[in-house]
Amino acid sequence: MNPSDFLTFSALLGIAFATAARGDSLILTGDERISGTVRAINPDGTVLLDTPLSPDPVALKADSVRKVLFSETSAAGGDANCLVTLANGDTLPGTIEGIDAKTITLISSSTGKLAVPRSAVASIQPGGDQPVLIYAGPEGFDGWVRDRETSDQWVSEKGAFRVEGKGSISRKLDLPDGFIVRFKVAWRNSPNLKVSMAATETADGEEQDRYYLTFNPAGMEIKRETATGKRFQSIITLNRLPQQFDGRQVTVELRIDRKSKEIQLWLNGESEGRWQDPMASPPDGNLLVFSSSAGENEMQTFSDIGVYEWNNKNSRRPAGERGDRTKDALLSVEGERFGGSLLETRKNGAETVYVFKNAFQEQAIEVPESAVSAIYFAEPEGGSPDRDKGLFSLKLQGGGVLRVSECGFTPDEVEAVHPLLGKLRLKRGIVTAFERKAAEPKERKEKS
């Protein structure tokens, strides 16, 4: 394609004003946004956009488009009864048709029937009520707001936010009544942080309704703040000191059901308990805020941030620690953990049964799918594949994310090359977003 055929930046701005209220949403380098109908995305990332300003699709340079949010997606995708996590961290919703010594056969609304090598799969989490992904990241500051006074304290790098000293960063999300917030925090010497959920935008110091978690050298606490009556109430105080967590890091998961007012806390995949909001009405905000109160020479990083819709009714226990990575592991909904080898799956009437052989019993045990919280597969020799491979990221209905090295869109299909699954043909309507991998950030200059 001749370079002169590509749309210029000034024309992009024209389209932004002409089509801002309709069609697919495109986020450009520099955070400019335009709308239109994406006709095709070529394997090199070039985007062909339909716009009223041109009788033919207009080509946008590959490096000018960072993300595409599709306005029209298929209603399919809600029939998956498990979430498969691949060895590189990608996720694919579907239904397990069968497992044998070499292959996992998955039926997916995205890919149809797919035979996946066992070595390419890290885990399977069965269950009809899988959490639905709302947000996963971070991948840059797009959509996040930093407090103006300390904005230069924040750095986005390699899928994480790093903050030195004090500062806060927030994101507005469309939070349902039941939601999950999961993140990993790491610190240099000692943490001093606050994470607010279901908050509202207010001026500093103003009273508001929200939940928030604090973690500092004294331990961890979940509090409830209200704009009326007694302002602060402690929901739970945990004597979990920073030195109790290996590697100066911890993965925190908060599950909040605003209808039942139930709050659950998980640390590194292990339950710390469940509690009730003592207030009559739950907070109705949609803001997620990460705040640091650390000293000037302290550093904290927030990574692996995930926000999910959560159906608390009949939900299963989330996957815990897997144990020995050289063996398969089965976790039951009752919290039992078995290490050994998953031999196969069988059908017992309409239900799938997992046949598992552990080191402590002569006979293999048969565990019905309804009793399984998670299956972990033995890590291949040499460890897991590089998570950063893949120039493009595809987000799928049902919580799936695939990072691919090549990707081309037609009106009906997506053709992609995945580092573990090879060549894929996906239904176009199942893809909710397309994103180009962000360039590696430049090292921040030393402060003079």
C-alpha positions in Angstrom: 0.0 0.0 0.0 1.3 3.4 -0.9 2.2 5.6 2.1 0.2 8.4 0.6 -3.0 6.3 1.0 -2.7 6.4 4.8 -4.9 8.8 6.7 -3.0 11.9 8.0 -3.3 13.0 11.6 -5.3 16.1 10.8 -7.8 13.9 8.9 -8.0 11.6 12.0 -9.1 14.5 14.0 -11.8 15.3 11.4 -13.2 11.8 11.8 -13.1 12.1 15.5 -15.6 15.0 15.4 -17.6 13.5 12.6 -18.1 10.0 14.1 -17.5 10.4 17.8 -20.9 9.0 18.8 -21.2 5.9 16.8 -19.5 2.7 15.7 -16.3 1.0 16.9 -14.1 3.0 19.2 -10.4 3.4 18.2 -7.8 4.6 20.7 -4.7 6.2 18.9 -1.2 6.7 20.0 -1.3 9.8 22.3 -4.8 8.9 23.6 -6.8 10.5 20.8 -10.0 8.7 20.1 -12.0 8.2 16.9 -15.1 6.2 15.9 -16.2 4.4 12.8 -16.7 0.9 11.5 -13.6 -1.3 11.4 -13.8 -3.1 8.1 -10.5 -5.1 8.4 -7.3 -5.3 10.4 -4.4 -6.6 8.4 -1.8 -9.0 9.9 0.7 -6.1 10.2 -1.8 -4.1 12.3 -3.0 -1.7 9.6 -6.7 -0.8 10.3 -9.2 -0.2 7.5 -11.9 2.1 8.7 -15.3 2.9 7.2 -16.1 6.6 7.6 -18.7 8.9 6.0 -15.8 11.1 4.9 -14.7 8.5 2.3 -16.5 6.2 -0.1 -13.7 3.6 0.5 -12.2 2.2 3.7 -9.5 4.5 5.0 -6.2 2.9 6.1 -4.7 3.9 9.4 -1.0 3.2 10.0 -0.4 0.2 12.3 1.6 2.1 14.8 -1.1 4.9 15.1 -3.8 2.6 16.5 -3.3 1.2 20.0 -6.6 -0.3 20.7 -10.0 -1.1 19.1 -13.2 -1.6 21.1 -15.8 -3.3 18.9 -19.4 -2.1 19.2 -21.0 -5.2 17.8 -20.2 -8.5 19.4 -22.0 -11.9 19.3 -24.3 -12.9 22.1 -22.5 -16.3 22.0 -19.9 -17.0 24.6 -22.0 -17.5 27.7 -22.2 -21.2 27.3 -18.7 -22.0 28.6 -18.5 -24.0 31.8 -14.8 -23.6 32.5 -11.9 -21.2 32.0 -8.7 -22.6 30.6 -5.4 -20.8 31.4 -2.6 -21.5 29.0 1.0 -21.9 30.0 1.8 -18.4 28.9 -1.0 -16.9 31.0 -3.6 -16.4 28.2 -7.2 -17.5 29.0 -9.8 -19.3 26.9 -13.4 -20.0 28.0 -15.0 -23.2 26.8 -16.3 -26.6 27.7 -14.0 -29.6 28.2 -15.0 -32.4 25.9 -12.2 -34.8 27.0 -8.7 -35.1 28.4 -6.2 -37.9 27.8 -2.4 -38.3 28.3 -1.5 -35.9 25.5 -4.4 -33.7 24.6 -7.2 -31.5 26.1 -10.2 -31.2 23.8 -12.0 -27.9 24.3 -15.2 -26.7 22.7 -15.2 -23.0 22.5 -17.6 -20.4 21.1 -14.5 -18.6 19.9 -12.6 -21.4 18.1 -15.1 -24.3 17.8 -13.6 -27.7 18.6 -9.9 -27.3 19.6 -7.3 -29.9 20.5 -4.8 -28.4 22.8 -1.5 -30.1 23.9 -1.5 -30.7 27.7 2.0 -29.0 27.7 0.3 -25.8 26.5 -2.2 -25.7 29.4 -1.4 -24.4 32.9 -4.8 -24.9 34.6 -8.5 -25.5 34.2 -11.1 -24.0 36.5 -14.5 -25.7 36.0 -17.8 -24.2 37.0 -20.7 -22.6 35.3 -20.5 -19.4 37.2 -17.0 -18.3 36.2 -16.2 -14.6 37.0 -16.7 -12.4 33.9 -13.7 -10.1 33.1 -14.4 -6.4 33.4 -10.8 -5.1 33.3 -7.3 -6.7 33.1 -4.0 -4.8 33.1 -2.5 -2.4 33.5 -1.2 -1.7 30.0 -0.3 2.0 30.2 -2.1 4.9 31.8 -5.0 4.9 29.3 -8.3 5.1 31.3 -6.5 5.9 34.6 -6.3 9.2 36.3 -3.3 10.2 38.5 -3.6 12.8 41.2 -2.2 16.1 39.7 0.3 16.9 42.5 2.2 13.6 42.4 1.5 12.4 38.9 5.3 12.3 38.1 5.7 9.7 40.9 4.0 7.1 38.8 5.6 5.0 36.1 3.9 2.4 33.9 6.2 -0.5 32.9 5.9 -4.1 31.9 2.3 -4.5 33.0 2.7 -2.7 36.3 2.3 0.7 38.0 5.3 1.7 40.0 5.0 4.6 42.5 7.8 6.2 44.5 6.6 8.0 47.6 3.1 9.3 47.8 0.4 9.3 45.1 -2.9 7.9 44.0 -4.3 6.6 40.7 -7.9 5.8 39.9 -10.1 4.2 37.2 -13.9 4.4 36.8 -15.4 1.1 36.0 -19.0 -0.2 35.4 -19.1 -2.2 38.6 -22.0 -4.7 39.0 -23.6 -5.5 42.4 -21.1 -8.4 42.8 -17.5 -7.8 41.8 -14.0 -9.1 42.4 -10.9 -6.9 42.6 -7.6 -8.8 42.4 -4.0 -7.3 42.3 -0.5 -8.0 43.3 1.5 -5.5 45.3 5.3 -5.5 45.8 7.4 -3.2 47.9 11.0 -2.2 48.4 11.2 -2.0 52.2 7.7 -1.8 53.6 4.2 -1.3 52.1 2.0 1.6 53.0 -1.0 1.6 50.8 -4.8 2.0 50.5 -7.1 0.5 47.9 -10.6 2.0 47.6 -13.5 0.2 45.9 -17.0 1.3 44.9 -15.8 4.8 45.7 -17.1 8.1 44.3 -15.2 11.1 43.0 -14.9 13.6 45.7 -12.5 16.3 46.7 -9.7 15.3 49.1 -10.9 14.9 52.6 -14.6 14.9 51.8 -16.8 12.2 53.3 -18.0 9.4 50.9 -19.3 5.9 50.7 -16.7 3.3 49.9 -14.9 0.1 51.0 -11.1 0.3 51.4 -8.2 -1.9 52.4 -5.1 -0.6 54.1 -1.8 -2.5 54.4 1.2 -1.1 56.3 3.8 -2.2 58.8 1.0 -2.6 61.5 -0.9 -5.1 59.4 -3.9 -5.2 57.1 -7.4 -3.8 57.6 -10.7 -3.5 55.7 -12.8 -0.4 56.5 -16.1 1.0 55.6 -16.5 4.8 55.1 -19.9 6.5 55.0 -21.0 10.0 54.3 -23.7 9.9 57.0 -23.5 8.7 60.7 -20.3 7.3 62.0 -17.8 8.0 59.2 -15.4 5.0 59.6 -16.1 1.5 60.8 -13.6 -1.4 60.8 -14.8 -4.5 59.2 -11.8 -6.7 59.9 -8.3 -6.2 61.2 -5.7 -8.9 60.3 -2.4 -9.3 62.0 -0.7 -10.1 58.7 2.6 -8.2 58.8 4.6 -7.4 55.6 7.5 -9.7 56.7 5.2 -12.7 56.7 5.0 -12.6 52.8 7.9 -14.1 50.9 9.6 -11.9 48.3 8.1 -8.7 49.7 4.9 -9.2 47.6 1.4 -10.5 48.0 -1.6 -11.1 45.8 -4.8 -9.7 47.2 -8.3 -10.6 46.2 -11.4 -8.9 47.5 -14.8 -10.3 46.6 -17.7 -7.9 47.3 -21.4 -8.7 47.0 -23.2 -5.4 47.5 -26.7 -7.0 47.6 -25.9 -9.5 50.4 -23.3 -7.1 51.9 -20.8 -9.9 52.0 -17.0 -9.3 51.8 -14.4 -12.0 51.3 -10.6 -11.6 51.4 -8.1 -13.9 49.8 -4.3 -13.6 50.2 -2.0 -15.6 47.8 -5.0 -17.7 46.8 -5.9 -18.7 50.5 -9.1 -17.5 52.1 -8.8 -15.2 55.1 -12.6 -15.3 55.8 -15.8 -13.6 55.0 -17.5 -10.7 56.8 -20.6 -8.5 56.6 -20.8 -4.8 55.8 -22.3 -3.3 59.1 -24.0 -0.5 57.3 -27.7 -0.6 56.1 -26.9 0.4 52.5 -23.9 -0.5 50.4 -21.8 2.1 48.6 -22.9 2.6 45.0 -19.8 4.1 43.4 -17.8 2.8 40.5 -14.3 4.1 41.3 -11.2 1.9 42.0 -8.4 3.8 43.6 -4.8 2.7 44.4 -3.1 5.1 46.9 0.4 5.1 48.3 1.3 6.8 51.6 4.9 5.6 51.5 7.9 7.7 52.4 10.0 9.5 49.8 12.5 6.7 49.4 10.0 3.9 49.3 8.7 2.2 46.2 5.6 0.1 45.6 4.3 -1.6 42.4 0.8 -2.7 41.5 0.5 -5.4 38.9 -1.9 -8.2 37.7 -4.9 -6.0 38.3 -8.1 -7.8 37.5 -11.7 -6.7 38.0 -14.5 -9.3 37.4 -18.2 -9.5 37.6 -19.0 -12.0 40.4 -22.1 -14.2 41.0 -21.8 -15.0 44.7 -24.7 -17.5 44.6 -23.3 -21.0 44.3 -19.9 -19.7 43.2 -17.0 -22.1 43.7 -13.9 -21.7 45.7 -11.3 -19.9 43.6 -8.1 -21.7 42.7 -5.5 -21.8 45.5 -1.8 -22.5 45.5 -0.9 -25.4 43.2 1.9 -26.9 45.2 4.6 -29.0 43.5 4.9 -27.7 39.9 6.4 -30.9 38.6 3.1 -32.8 39.2 -0.5 -32.3 38.3 -2.7 -31.0 41.1 -6.5 -31.2 41.8 -8.1 -28.8 44.2 -11.6 -29.6 45.5 -14.4 -27.2 46.4 -13.9 -28.3 50.0 -10.3 -27.1 50.0 -8.6 -30.5 49.6 -5.5 -30.7 47.4 -4.2 -33.8 45.6 -0.8 -34.0 43.9 -0.1 -36.7 41.2 -1.3 -37.2 37.7 -4.6 -36.5 35.9 -5.2 -39.6 33.8 -8.3 -38.7 31.9 -11.8 -37.6 32.0 -14.9 -39.8 31.6 -18.6 -39.3 31.4 -20.9 -40.5 34.1 -24.3 -39.8 32.6 -24.3 -36.1 31.8 -21.5 -35.2 34.2 -17.8 -35.2 33.5 -15.6 -37.1 35.9 -11.9 -36.4 36.5 -9.8 -39.5 37.0 -6.8 -38.7 39.2 -4.0 -40.8 40.5 -2.1 -39.5 43.6 0.9 -40.8 45.3 -0.9 -42.1 48.4 -3.5 -44.4 46.9 -3.2 -47.6 44.8 -6.4 -46.9 42.9 -7.1 -43.7 41.0 -9.9 -41.5 42.4 -12.8 -40.3 40.4 -13.9 -36.7 41.2 -17.1 -35.3 39.6 -16.7 -32.0 37.9 -19.1 -30.4 40.4 -16.6 -31.1 43.2 -13.5 -29.7 41.3 -12.3 -26.2 42.0 -9.3 -26.3 39.8 -6.9 -28.6 37.9 -3.2 -27.6 37.5 -1.0 -29.4 35.0 2.6 -30.2 35.5 4.9 -27.5 34.3 7.0 -28.5 31.2 10.7 -28.8 31.6 12.3 -25.5 31.2 9.4 -23.6 32.8 6.5 -21.7 31.4 6.7 -19.9 28.1 7.4 -16.2 27.9 4.3 -14.3 28.8 5.3 -11.2 26.8 5.3 -12.9 23.4 2.6 -11.7 21.1 2.4 -8.3 19.3 -1.4 -8.2 19.5 -3.9 -8.9 22.2 -7.4 -10.2 21.5 -10.1 -10.0 24.3 -12.9 -12.5 24.0 -16.4 -12.8 25.4 -16.5 -14.8 28.6 -13.2 -13.5 29.9 -10.7 -14.9 27.3 -7.5 -13.2 26.4 -5.2 -14.4 23.6 -1.9 -12.7 22.7 -0.9 -13.4 19.1 2.0 -12.7 16.8 -0.1 -12.2 13.7 -3.7 -11.1 13.4 -6.0 -10.3 10.4 -9.7 -9.3 10.6 -12.4 -9.8 7.9 -16.1 -8.9 8.4 -16.8 -12.5 9.6 -13.5 -14.0 10.9 -10.3 -13.3 12.7 -7.2 -15.2 11.5 -4.4 -15.3 14.1 -1.2 -17.1 15.0 -0.8 -18.0 18.7 2.6 -19.1 20.1 1.1 -22.2 21.7 -2.0 -22.9 19.7 -0.7 -22.2 16.2 -3.0 -20.9 13.5 -6.5 -20.0 14.7 -9.7 -19.0 13.0 -12.0 -17.1 15.4 -15.5 -15.9 15.0 -15.4 -12.1 14.5 -18.3 -11.4 16.8 -16.7 -13.1 19.8 -13.8 -10.7 19.9 -14.6 -7.6 22.0 -11.3 -5.7 21.7 -8.1 -5.7 19.7 -4.9 -4.1 21.2 -1.4 -3.6 20.0 1.3 -4.3 22.6 2.7 -1.1 24.0 6.3 -0.2 23.2 8.8 -0.8 26.0 8.9 2.4 28.2 12.0 4.5 28.2 13.9 4.5 31.5 12.8 7.4 33.6 15.5 10.0 33.9 17.2 10.3 37.2 16.0 13.3 39.2 18.5 16.0 39.3 
